[in-house]
């Protein structure tokens, strides 16, 4: 089968489109999926640049997100049948095969039925960002109806679905973006206010929008500098959740505000082999599929590329200006 291999650690040029052996079912609970599309996420570029998570030799097939059609089932598979359209977040971290490939094999436990209203391209774009946003907002952030949440990078992959999930919860959503065009985009998703950040930062405007109280929950999808400035816009006794390492910080103001600071890494259940936690991930996908089919949740695919252009997709991700998601058509 055709696949894109990470042949070494380095720039996007280490990705190579090649023929490799087609995977086969080896356990009774597994399914074989013809991958029709694979989502591209920042973690893919980080693995390529810094190395896989496991002590395994290269080459490796990257890509955590996938969607496609089941073409074979193991003897113990009970929830799915040949022909079912499914979406999933599995592999791509250096141990199990990722989804930059024509076929993949995985346990039925880690798969959900794709939303009926989503194209296979949209389905492939969504699992990782939906699980991440859900975990940050609800599991770590404890977001409740009527609260105010500040979502940084609202036009990005995680941010644009986080806005919608927060609105479904009944929260007031403030989000930061980098341009007027992105401000229009996030408001179309339901954001109540969009703050265009610049060299002066965002704190003054956010505090003005919250009458000086700050947001009950701040969700940082950007990084250290944004995390640092976010302390001053998190309400007293509020929560500040980040996807990234904030580095060394002076946390005296966070302590004075009695903040709860948390981290969201949705890869942990895969990396640490925590099956119960992975079950929760599939529950999230099932709920999101239900909302999508009711017209309450959508994903924005800004660019669709063929699998042969995986390296270009990585370059676009690393430039950092992408709205929504990039997807590879397999």
N, C-alpha and C positions, 0 to 999 in steps of 0.2 A: 504494500500500500504506500501511498504518498504521505509524507509527513515533513514537518519542519523540525530540524534538529539543532539544539544548542551544542555546538561542537567544541567550544572552549568558553572561558570566562572573558568577557570583553565587550566591545562595541557591538552594535546591531549586525555588523558584517559577519559575526560568528554564527548567525542563523543560516542554515543551509537546507534547501528543499531537496529531499532525497527519497529513495525507495527504502523501506524497512519492512521487517517481518510483520505480518498482520497478527494482532493479538487474538488469543483463543480463550474460551471459557475454561477455567480450571477448577472452579468450585460450583457446587450445585445451586448456590444462591445468587450467582452472577448473571448479568445480562450483557449482551453484545450490542453496541449501538453504532449505527452508521452516523458519524458526526457530520451534520450538515452546516454547522457554523460554530465558531469559537470566539468567545469574547476576549478582548485584550485589556489587561489591567496593569496598573503601575507595578504591582508585585512581580509580574512577568519580566519587566525590564530590570527590576532590582535583582532578581535571581540570575538573570543573564549577566549582569554587570558584576555581581559580588559572589556568585556561586550558589549551588543548590544547597538545600537544608540538610541533606543526608550525606553520609560517607559512601557515596556511590560514584562509580566512574562515569565520565561523560562518554558519548553524547547522551542528551536527555531531551525529551519532548516536553515543551512548556505548555502553559495554558490551563488555568483552573476551571474556566467557565466553558460549558458546552451545551449543545442542544441537537437533537436528531431523532432518528427513528430506530426502534428496537428491531433487530434482524435475527436474534437468536436468544433463547432463554435456557438457563440451567434447570435441572430436573426438580429443584425445590422452589423455584420462583413461583410466587403465589399472587402477587399484586399487579403484575404486568404481563402483557402478551406481545407476540410479534406484531409489528405495525403501530404500536403505541408511540406517540410523540412525547418526548421527555426532555427535561432540562435538569442541570446538575452542576455542582461545584465539586470537582474531584481531580486529584492528581496535579501534575504540573510543577511539583516542588522538588523533584529529583529522585523520588522513589517510584510511585506509580506513574504510568504514562500520562502525560497531559493531553490536551485536546486539539493541538495543532496537528491533526492527523485525520485520516479518513475513517478510522474505526477506533473504538475504545471498548474495554471490558471493565465493568465495575459491579459492586454488590448492589442488588436491587434496593437495599436499605437507604442508599444515598441518592436516590432518584425521585423526582416528582413528575407528575403529569404537567406538561407545558400548558400555559393559559390558552384556551381555545381561540381567544381574540388576538393573540400575539402571532406574528410571523415567526418562523424559526430563527430569523436574524435577531428579532427583538428578544426572543426567549434566551438565546445564547448570550446576549449582552448583560443579563440582569442578575443571575444568582448571587455572585459575590457582593455586588453593591447593595442588593436588598438585604442580605443577611448582615452585612456590616452596618448599614444604617439602622436596621431594627435593633441590633445589639447595643449600639451606642445610645440611641434615643430611649429605648424602653428598658432593656436589661441593665445597662450601666447607668443610664441617665434618669430612669424612673419618671419619664415625662407623663404629665397628667393633663386632662382637659382643662382649659382655662389658663394654663401656664404660658409663659413666653419663652421661646427657644431661639437662640441665635445660631444659625448654621453657616459656617464659613465655607466659601467655595461652592455656593449654591448651584452654579451652572455645571459643575463637574459630575463625574460618574456617580459617586456616592451622594454628593450634595443634592442633585436634582431628584433623586428618589427619596432622600431624607425629608425634603420639603413636603412631598406628598404624604408620606407616612405621618409626619407631625400634624398635618392638617386633618388627616383621617382620625387622629386622636383628639382633635378639637383644640389644638394649641394655636397661639398666635406665633407666626413665623417671621423673624427678621433674618435676612441673609446677606452676606457680602459677595460682591462680584467685581469684575475688573473693567466693565464697560457698560454703556447704555444699552447696547444690543443684548448683553447678557441679563441686564436688569429687566428688560422686556420679556425675555425668555422665562426667568424664574417667576415673574408675576403671572405668566400664563399657566404655571404649575400650581399656583395658589399662594405664593409668598405674599405676606401682607405688606412688607417693606423691603426694599433692596438698597443696601448701602454700597456705593462704589468706593472701594478703598484706593488710596493713593499714598503718596509719600508722607502725608500727615497722619495716616492710619485711619482707624474706624471708630475709636473709643468715644470721641466726643459726640459723634452722630448717634451712635447706639444709646449712649446715656441720655441724650436728648429725647430719643424715641421712647425711652422707658422712664421718663421723668426722674432720671438720676438713680433709679433703683437697680438697673441692670437686668439681665435675663436670668430666669430661673435655671435654665440649662444652656450651656454653651457647648457646641459640638465643633471641634477643630479638625478639619480635614487637610490642613495646609502645612503646619510645622511649627518650629520653635519660636520664631518671632511673633507669629499670630497667637500662639499659646500664651506667650508672655504678656502681650497686650490684652488678651482676653480676661486676665485676672481682674482687671479694673472694670470690666463690664459684666461680670458674673454677680448676681445678686447675693447679698449676705445669706448664708446658709444654703446657697445654690450648689450646682454641680457643673464641673468642667471636665469634659470627656475629649480625649484626643486619640487619633489613629497613629500618631508618630511619637518618636522620642523627643521630648521637649528640651533635652540637654540640661546643663546646670543652670538653675534659676534661684533667684532670691524669692522665697515663698512666704516672706513675712506678711505681705498684704493678703495672700490667700489664707494664711492662718488667722489673721485678724477677721476676715470675712467668714470664717468657719466653713470653708469650701470643702466639698467632697471632690477629689480629683481621681479620675479613672481612665483606664486604657481599654481600647477596643481593638483586638486582633482576631478577626474571625477565622484565621488559619489555625489557631491553637488546637481546636479539636482534631484536626487532621494531623498536625505535627506531633501532638502528644498522644494520639490514639485514644481519644475520649469518645466512645460510641454514643453514650447517652446525650452528650452535648451535640454530636452530629445529628442525632435524631431530632433535636430541637431546630436545627438548621432546616431540615426537610419540612418540619411543621411550619416554619416561617414561609418557605416557598409555597406550600399548599395554601396558606392564608392569602399570600400575595396573588396567587393565581386566581383565587376566588374574587378578590377585589378587582383585578385586571379584567376579568370576564364580566364584571358589573360596570365597567367603564370608570372605575374610581382610581385606577393606577396605570400609568404608562411609562415607557422608557423612551429616551431619545437617542437614536443612533445617528451620530453626526457623520460617520464615514464607514462605508462598506468596501473592503478590499479583498481580493482573492488571497488564498492561503500562500501563494507564491510571493506575496508582498508583505509577509510578516515583519521583515526587517524595517520596512518603511513605516509600518504601524508602530513599531517600537520607537522609531525616531520621532514620530508625531506625539506619542505619549510623553517622551522625555522633554519635548519642547515646552510642555506645560500649559498650552492654550486651548486644549480640547474641551468642547462642550459635550455633555452626555458621554456616549460610549463609541468606541471603535470596535468593529467586528470583522472577523475573517470568514469569508464564505469558503467552505470546504468543497 
